[in-house]
Amino acid sequence: YFYRKHYGLNKAIYNFSGKLIKSFFKTIFFTLTFQEEKKNKYLYRFLGLLNSFLNRSSFFRGEY
């Protein structure tokens, strides 16, 4: 949100698209290897970045 607000949507997508893609693939990998904690970590990271790109508020706060 901060990066999009101060530098624009295009620059934010350019800088964070790698993290979005990595988080997506790591979520799939940890789902297939049955590592639930790591899967949830990367799933929430992916959803947070996706919601930020789509200009929506976050809908879930993890319990840590």
N, C-alpha and C positions, 0 to 999 in steps of 0.2 A: 504494500500500500504506500509506504513512504517513498519508495523509488519511483512508483508510477505518479505519485502526486507531485514530486519535485522535478522529475526529468522527463515525464511523458510516457504514454503507454508503449509506444514503439521501442524505446530504449529499454524499458523494463522487460518487455517480452524478449528482446534480443539478449539481455544479460541473464535472465533467469530461465530461459527455455531449456537449457541444458540440465538444470536442476529438476525441472518438471519432468523431463523425459527419463532421467536417471531414477527419480523417485517412482515413476510408473513401473519401470522394468524391475526395480528392486522389490516392489510390492508383489509383482507376479512371481519373482524368483522365491521370495520367502513364503509365499502362499504354497508353492509347489513343494518346498522342503519342510513344511509344517513348523516354521519358526514364528509362532504367533506374536511374540513381543516385537520383533523386528518388523514383521509385516505391518502391524498397527502403526509403528513409528513412521514408516515410509508412506503408508496410506494417508495418514493425517497430514504429513508434509505435502504430499501431492494435492490433496483436497484444499489445503490452505492456499497454495500457489494458484490453483485453478480458480478458486473463488476470488482471489485478488485480481487475477487477469479479467474475470468476468464482472468485476466491480460489485460483488455481492459481499455481505457481511459473513463472518465465520459462523457456522451453525453448531459447532461442537468444540468443547474444551476437554482435552484429555485429562485423565486423573493421574497425576504424578506426585 
